[in-house]
């Protein structure tokens, strides 16, 4: 039962970001992570690399050019390498991640008032 609840909590943190033909699944930072982000420089490149947890619509050809057109299975190390060379991803992903936290924080604040 505990594992199932952990998975439900993680699922509630998910946010979807569409960039062109790609769809990325990212996660909202936890409150602990948000504090760390607030204290750091909050670089969009790092947020994008750290908070994306899956993708769809990505092929080898997209990642390396001249590769297969078959869909690639998600792998975090591959994502970090590819993301490092895709600054066009950093803004949209980071903004979605940060906005998902702002919405969460607002909901928690509203709940505390009631």
N, C-alpha and C positions, 0 to 999 in steps of 0.2 A: 504493500500500500504506500509506503513512504516514497519509493522510487516513482510511482505513478504521480504522486503529488508534486515531486520535484519537477517532473516533466511538464506538468500542467503550469507550474509557476514559470518555467522557462518559455513555454508556448505563449503565455500572456505577455511576455516581454518582446515578442517578435514584431518586427516592422518590415514591410516590403518596400523595396526601392527599385523602380524601373528606370533604366538608363538605356535609351535606344532599344535594341532587341534583347537586352539582358535584363534579367530580374534577379536581384540580390535579396537575400533574407539577412537582416541584421537583427541585433538585439538591443533593447534599451539597457543603458547602464543601470546597475543596482544603485542604491543610495550610497553605498560605500565607494563604488567606482566613480560616481558623480562627484563626490568630494575630492577624490584624487584628480579627476579631470579638471575641476575648478582650480586646484592648486598648481596644475601643470600648465604648459603652454597651450594644451588642447589642440595640438597640430592635427589638421584634417587628415593628413596622410596616415598618422598613427591611429586615429579613430577609425578610419576606413579599414585599415589592416586588421585592427583588433576586434571590431564588433560585427563584421560580416561572418555569418555562420553557414551560408549555403548560397547556391546560385542555380539558375536555369537559363538555358539558351546559350551557353558557353561551349565553344568547340576548340579543338586543338588549333585550328586555323586562326581563331580569334586571338589565341594566346601567343602563338609563335609565328603565325603567317606561313602559308604553304603547307600546313598540316591537314589532318583529317577534318572532315566536316561532321564527324560523329560527335554527339554531345559528350562533354567531359564530366566525369564524376567529381564532385566537390572534394577538394583536399586543402586544408588550411595552409600548408607550406606553399603549394602552387598559387593559392590566392595571394599570399603575401608577396611573392615574387612578381606576379603579374600586376598587382595593385601598385607596387612601387614605381612602375613605369606608366601608370595611368592617372595622371593628375586630374583628368576630366571626370574621374569617378569620385575623387575625394570630397568635393563640395556637396554634391547631391546626397551621397551616403552619410556624410558627417552631419549635415543639416537634418536629415531624417532621424538619425540616432539622437541628436540633441533635442530635437522637437519632441520625440517620443518621451524623453525624460521630463521635459517641461510639462507635458500633458499629465504624466504620472504624478509629478510633484504637486501640480495644481489639484488633482483629484484627491491626493492625500491631505492637502491643506483644507479642502472643502469638507472632507469627511471628519477631520478633527474639529471643525467648527460646529458640526451637528451633534 
